[in-house]
Amino acid sequence: RIQILFECAMSEDAEVLTHTYGIHSKGSYVQSNKATDIIGVSYNPHNGDFVLLDGGGVTLWNKETKQEKRVLNYATNKRQVIKQLVFVPRYGMYLALSKDNAIQLLNIP
């Protein structure tokens, strides 16, 4: 289960600046039973998608629309091919660290 949290909320009135500290739940995602445990999460600010990396592949999840889409499935004999996934906003692509320690550039829609 993934829970999206927000740590600090700020509001600015005419003369008062207030800070609300603490952890505030903003949404949650529950992995389907068919998938394996979640290994990593990356966020794409361009389209608001969370990219969830698990042992069986990669899933996109949008918090606003509550839609999930499986974009990559590993072969049945290969598990956890990608160890880490990071979104690079400048290029609009993902850097992936694979199991053999190679860096791959991925364009996940």
Disulfide bonds with the S-S distance in Angstrom:
none
